[in-house]
Amino acid sequence: MIKFLPFEENGYIGMKAYENESELGLCTFTVSGYSMIFETVSCEDDLIIEGLARAAMNYGANRNAYIAEIKKEQFCPAFERLGFKGDEVMSVEIPEALTSTGCSCSDSKPF
């Protein structure tokens, strides 16, 4: 089972993904007012990145953030699936991103 756990380090808040005891990836972000900004994303697996982003946005939403942003350099397909749009800085309304279907992988099975 994959777990997403928050951490705080050097003024940044982050989310780490674990499977058993192995760290799979992480992201860091800041929350200020109604905004959260993804600062770093470090993971090779795009589906894990989507999980990290969803967990981080949920964390931000629980602290009154409404808009999530990410710079173009950190942008990847997972953020596109979550609805981030823009030029140099992409953004999305967190409630819309968290209710999006996201994953379009072949592992998805309708119930």
trRosetta pair geometry for C-beta under 8 A, 3 or more apart (Angstrom, degrees):
i j d omega theta_ij theta_ji phi_ij phi_ji
1 19 7.3 173 83 -136 30 70
2 17 6.0 -6 -174 -170 107 99
2 18 7.0 156 -155 80 58 42
2 19 5.1 -35 -96 -84 71 85
2 24 6.9 -28 -135 9 109 154
2 48 7.2 -136 -155 -116 150 91
2 51 6.6 18 123 153 137 170
3 17 7.3 156 81 -154 45 49
3 18 4.9 -15 59 60 95 96
3 19 7.7 161 16 -84 72 35
4 15 5.4 7 -179 180 99 111
4 16 7.2 167 -151 81 52 38
4 17 5.5 -21 -98 -97 74 69
4 18 7.9 176 -80 19 28 72
4 51 5.9 -156 -64 149 132 100
4 52 6.3 179 -129 -102 121 51
4 55 3.7 -124 138 -84 150 166
5 15 7.1 154 77 -155 30 62
5 16 5.5 -23 63 60 84 88
5 18 6.6 6 7 4 113 117
6 13 6.6 -18 -164 -178 107 96
6 14 6.9 145 -157 84 58 45
6 15 5.6 -36 -97 -97 58 68
6 16 8.0 150 -108 15 11 75
6 55 7.8 -158 -63 151 80 109
6 59 5.7 131 -88 -113 130 144
7 13 7.5 157 84 -163 43 52
7 14 5.0 -20 63 66 88 96
7 15 7.5 164 18 -90 76 21
7 16 6.0 30 -4 -10 122 111
8 12 7.2 173 -152 89 56 45
8 13 5.5 -27 -101 -107 77 63
8 14 7.3 165 -89 20 28 77
9 12 5.9 -21 71 62 69 89
9 14 6.5 -17 26 8 104 124
9 28 7.7 -83 59 -115 100 124
11 30 7.8 -3 143 -102 84 107
12 28 4.2 14 162 -174 138 120
12 29 7.0 120 -167 50 92 23
12 30 6.4 -79 -123 -70 68 77
12 39 6.1 -89 -128 36 130 150
13 28 7.0 144 78 -158 38 67
13 29 5.9 -39 73 71 88 73
13 30 6.8 127 22 -105 92 35
13 31 6.4 -3 24 -3 142 102
13 56 8.0 140 114 -142 102 92
13 59 7.0 -167 146 137 134 138
14 26 5.6 22 171 179 125 109
14 27 6.2 178 -151 91 81 44
14 28 4.2 -40 -90 -99 102 68
14 29 6.9 135 -97 16 49 68
14 56 7.8 -41 -159 -105 36 113
15 26 6.6 170 87 -152 48 66
15 27 5.5 2 52 53 92 88
15 29 7.8 9 -2 12 96 110
15 52 5.2 155 98 -156 119 79
15 55 4.8 147 -158 101 150 116
15 56 4.6 -124 -5 -70 138 87
15 59 6.7 -166 -70 -8 116 146
16 23 5.9 -48 -177 -140 117 104
16 25 7.4 178 -152 95 57 40
16 26 4.5 -22 -103 -99 71 100
17 23 7.1 106 78 -165 57 59
17 24 4.2 -58 104 64 106 108
17 25 4.9 15 38 54 117 78
17 26 6.9 -155 12 -74 73 49
17 43 6.9 41 32 -104 132 139
17 48 5.1 162 107 -170 173 107
17 51 6.2 88 -104 95 129 120
17 52 5.6 -83 -42 -72 114 98
18 21 7.0 -29 -170 -146 117 15
18 22 6.5 147 -156 76 69 44
18 23 5.7 -41 -98 -100 77 50
18 24 6.5 177 -100 2 20 91
19 22 5.4 -17 65 63 79 100
19 24 5.7 66 -5 -48 97 122
23 26 7.1 -14 -179 -42 116 102
24 43 6.4 37 136 -133 77 111
24 45 6.8 -38 174 31 112 127
24 48 5.2 -123 136 -147 127 152
25 41 7.7 15 171 180 118 68
25 42 5.7 -174 -157 100 80 61
25 43 2.5 16 -127 -91 150 109
25 44 7.2 -154 -79 15 120 56
25 45 6.9 -138 -27 42 139 88
25 48 5.1 119 25 129 134 128
25 49 6.7 -68 130 -76 160 64
25 52 6.1 -88 104 -52 111 145
26 40 7.7 22 107 105 88 104
26 42 5.4 4 58 58 76 101
26 43 7.1 154 19 -53 34 98
26 52 6.9 158 -150 -134 21 139
27 38 6.0 -38 179 -147 121 103
27 39 7.9 139 175 53 74 65
27 40 6.3 -177 -150 93 53 60
27 41 4.6 -4 -108 -105 99 67
27 42 7.1 174 -82 21 50 66
27 43 7.7 -51 -52 -10 85 114
27 49 7.6 96 -57 -144 123 70
27 52 4.7 125 -2 153 118 126
27 53 6.8 64 -4 -75 169 59
27 56 5.6 -64 85 -53 126 150
28 38 7.6 116 82 -162 46 57
28 39 4.6 -43 97 61 95 110
28 40 4.7 32 34 41 100 96
29 36 5.4 34 161 173 127 101
29 37 6.0 171 -157 84 81 43
29 38 4.9 -42 -95 -102 103 45
29 39 5.8 178 -97 2 36 84
29 56 5.4 105 7 -174 145 129
29 60 6.9 -62 120 -66 141 122
30 36 6.7 179 88 -151 45 61
30 37 5.2 -1 52 51 91 94
30 39 6.5 71 -13 -41 89 117
31 35 7.5 173 -151 96 49 48
31 36 4.7 -20 -100 -101 73 91
31 59 7.9 -126 -56 121 139 89
31 60 5.0 -176 -102 -127 117 86
31 63 5.1 51 154 95 158 136
31 65 5.2 -100 -141 -56 101 127
32 35 5.8 -13 68 68 77 91
32 36 7.7 144 21 -93 59 43
32 37 7.7 -4 20 1 103 104
33 64 7.6 -82 172 111 33 111
33 65 7.8 88 97 -103 44 67
34 64 6.4 -76 -100 141 59 87
34 65 6.0 120 -174 -138 35 42
34 66 4.5 -16 -175 22 100 103
34 67 6.1 56 132 15 89 92
35 65 6.0 -13 132 -142 6 95
35 66 7.5 -42 -73 51 44 67
35 67 5.0 -26 -108 72 75 98
35 68 7.6 146 -162 -95 62 27
35 69 6.4 3 -168 -1 109 113
36 56 7.3 175 147 149 145 95
36 57 7.0 177 65 -115 146 58
36 60 3.7 -52 -49 -130 154 149
36 65 4.1 28 -30 -157 102 159
36 67 7.4 179 27 91 65 51
36 68 5.1 -20 69 -111 97 73
36 69 7.2 176 89 24 48 72
36 94 7.6 62 27 -73 119 128
37 68 7.7 160 -88 -162 29 56
37 69 4.8 -22 -111 69 75 101
37 70 7.3 150 -163 -83 60 42
38 41 6.3 13 170 -50 125 102
38 53 7.3 -24 -89 -118 142 89
38 56 7.0 79 -96 124 95 155
38 68 6.9 46 -27 179 96 100
38 69 7.0 -151 18 94 77 49
38 70 4.2 -4 50 -99 120 94
38 71 7.8 -137 81 12 85 69
38 74 5.9 -161 115 118 113 151
39 74 7.8 155 142 -67 17 160
40 74 6.8 -149 -130 -113 28 130
41 49 6.0 53 -178 -138 125 108
41 52 7.1 140 -138 99 93 141
41 53 7.7 -2 -113 -69 127 95
41 70 7.7 15 -27 -143 127 131
41 74 5.1 116 14 -169 108 105
41 76 7.0 -132 103 5 150 124
43 48 5.0 -133 174 97 144 116
43 49 5.0 -177 72 -70 127 82
43 52 6.5 170 -13 -11 151 148
45 48 4.0 67 85 10 109 112
45 49 6.8 -177 94 -14 56 82
46 49 5.3 -48 -149 32 37 117
46 50 6.7 42 151 -21 64 98
46 76 6.4 -145 -121 143 94 123
46 77 5.6 1 -151 67 138 108
46 78 5.0 -175 -174 -51 79 101
47 50 5.6 -45 -152 30 37 114
47 51 6.7 38 148 -16 63 101
47 78 7.4 174 -91 -99 21 115
47 103 6.4 45 -126 -112 97 115
47 105 6.5 -8 -86 -37 127 146
48 51 5.5 -52 -152 37 37 113
48 52 6.3 41 149 -21 67 103
49 52 5.5 -52 -147 36 33 113
49 53 6.2 33 154 -20 66 106
49 76 6.0 -14 138 77 165 137
49 78 4.1 -174 100 7 108 163
49 79 7.8 -66 141 -35 116 77
50 53 5.7 -54 -146 37 30 111
50 54 6.3 30 155 -18 65 106
50 78 3.9 -143 -66 -151 77 111
50 81 6.5 -23 -108 71 126 130
50 82 6.8 171 -137 -51 87 110
50 102 5.7 124 -172 -174 134 124
50 103 6.4 148 109 -68 166 86
51 54 5.8 -54 -144 37 31 110
51 55 6.2 29 157 -16 65 108
52 55 5.9 -58 -147 39 28 109
52 56 6.1 26 156 -18 65 110
53 56 5.7 -56 -144 39 28 111
53 57 6.2 25 158 -17 65 107
53 68 7.9 111 -171 157 93 156
53 78 6.0 158 3 135 140 118
53 79 6.3 -173 -116 -87 161 75
53 82 6.0 -111 122 -42 139 162
53 97 7.8 -93 141 164 109 133
54 57 5.9 -55 -144 38 28 107
54 58 6.3 31 155 -20 63 106
54 82 7.4 -158 -71 -109 80 129
54 97 7.5 -159 -105 137 70 99
54 98 6.3 116 -146 -115 86 75
54 102 7.3 -22 -67 -89 128 158
55 58 5.7 -54 -150 35 30 113
55 59 6.4 35 150 -21 63 105
56 59 5.5 -51 -151 34 33 116
56 60 6.4 32 151 -16 65 105
56 68 7.9 107 111 -131 101 135
57 60 5.4 -51 -145 39 36 113
57 61 6.1 40 154 -23 67 104
57 65 7.7 -125 -153 96 60 124
57 68 5.2 -54 -108 -62 104 149
57 82 8.0 168 -21 -173 155 143
57 94 4.8 177 -176 -139 109 101
57 97 5.8 -83 -175 92 172 131
57 98 6.0 -156 109 -64 126 101
58 61 5.6 -50 -143 35 30 113
58 62 6.5 32 155 -19 62 104
58 98 6.4 110 -75 -112 82 134
59 62 6.0 -59 -155 34 27 111
59 63 7.0 5 151 0 61 110
60 63 5.9 -74 -155 48 35 100
60 65 3.5 -41 163 47 99 143
60 68 6.5 124 72 -88 160 99
60 94 6.4 -145 90 -103 112 150
61 64 7.7 78 -168 -56 33 5
61 65 5.8 -83 -75 66 37 81
61 66 7.5 82 -116 -91 75 40
61 94 4.9 -174 -76 136 108 147
61 95 7.3 118 -123 -66 136 67
61 98 7.1 -33 -30 -31 157 151
65 68 6.9 71 147 -73 124 73
65 94 6.2 95 113 -34 88 151
66 93 6.4 -24 161 -148 80 78
66 94 5.8 -139 -164 20 29 108
66 95 7.6 -19 -150 -11 74 95
67 91 5.6 3 -178 -173 104 120
67 92 7.3 159 -153 80 62 34
67 93 6.1 -44 -99 -104 65 51
67 94 6.8 -131 -82 -22 13 88
68 84 7.5 -77 97 -94 99 104
68 91 6.5 162 84 -151 47 66
68 92 5.5 -14 58 59 94 84
68 94 5.4 99 -22 -79 104 87
68 97 6.6 -43 33 10 132 159
69 89 5.4 1 -169 176 115 108
69 90 6.9 153 -154 81 60 45
69 91 4.6 -24 -97 -95 77 91
70 74 5.1 -112 -179 84 104 114
70 75 5.8 135 115 -79 117 73
70 79 5.8 -85 46 -133 153 156
70 84 6.2 -16 35 -147 112 156
70 89 7.3 161 79 -158 31 65
70 90 5.4 -18 62 62 83 95
70 91 7.8 164 18 -82 61 46
71 74 5.4 80 63 15 78 100
71 75 7.3 -121 104 -30 40 89
71 88 6.9 -23 -149 158 75 71
71 89 5.8 -39 -103 -104 55 71
71 90 7.8 139 -129 18 6 77
72 75 5.3 -40 -149 3 37 124
72 87 7.4 -36 -69 141 125 45
72 88 5.3 -77 -20 -151 122 43
72 89 7.2 -86 -31 -70 78 31
72 90 7.0 112 -81 -19 59 97
75 79 5.4 -105 -144 62 70 142
75 80 7.4 76 179 -48 101 87
75 84 7.0 -151 -128 106 104 140
75 90 5.7 86 -99 8 126 140
76 79 5.9 100 55 11 58 98
76 80 7.6 -111 113 -4 35 95
77 80 5.2 -54 -148 36 43 117
77 81 6.3 45 155 -21 72 100
78 81 5.9 -53 -154 33 31 112
78 82 6.6 26 150 -15 63 108
78 102 8.0 16 -159 -159 70 100
79 82 5.5 -56 -148 40 36 112
79 84 4.3 -17 162 21 96 140
79 90 6.5 102 144 99 129 144
79 92 7.9 -166 -173 -12 83 132
80 83 7.9 83 177 -44 30 12
80 84 6.3 -77 -85 54 34 89
81 100 7.1 157 147 130 69 135
81 102 5.0 78 138 -149 116 54
81 103 7.0 68 164 -67 153 28
81 104 6.7 -148 -125 -7 126 101
82 92 6.2 -151 126 24 93 175
82 97 4.4 32 174 -151 99 101
82 100 5.8 155 -142 54 46 146
82 102 6.0 15 -83 -105 68 93
83 92 4.6 109 97 -128 94 131
83 96 5.7 -93 93 125 166 109
83 97 5.2 -141 44 -94 113 74
83 100 5.5 -169 -27 -66 116 152
84 90 4.0 66 160 145 107 120
84 91 6.4 147 -145 61 79 5
84 92 4.7 -86 -87 -33 57 113
84 97 7.5 34 -52 -100 73 125
85 90 5.9 165 79 -150 9 91
85 91 7.1 -44 60 57 59 55
85 92 7.0 101 11 -78 72 80
86 89 5.5 -50 134 93 149 49
86 90 4.0 -177 41 -107 107 47
86 91 5.6 69 -39 11 139 74
87 90 7.9 171 35 -71 21 66
92 96 6.2 -127 175 77 96 108
92 97 4.6 86 128 -58 136 118
93 96 4.5 70 75 12 97 112
93 97 6.9 179 83 -12 47 87
94 97 5.6 -58 -144 38 34 111
94 98 6.1 26 163 -16 70 110
95 98 6.0 -60 -143 40 29 106
95 99 6.3 11 163 -5 65 113
96 99 6.3 -70 -146 45 27 98
96 100 6.5 45 153 -46 64 98
97 100 5.7 -40 -153 4 33 118
101 104 7.6 71 116 -72 108 76
103 107 7.8 -45 159 63 132 97
103 108 6.0 159 114 -64 107 119
104 108 7.2 -61 -147 -1 24 143
105 108 5.9 129 71 -18 67 91
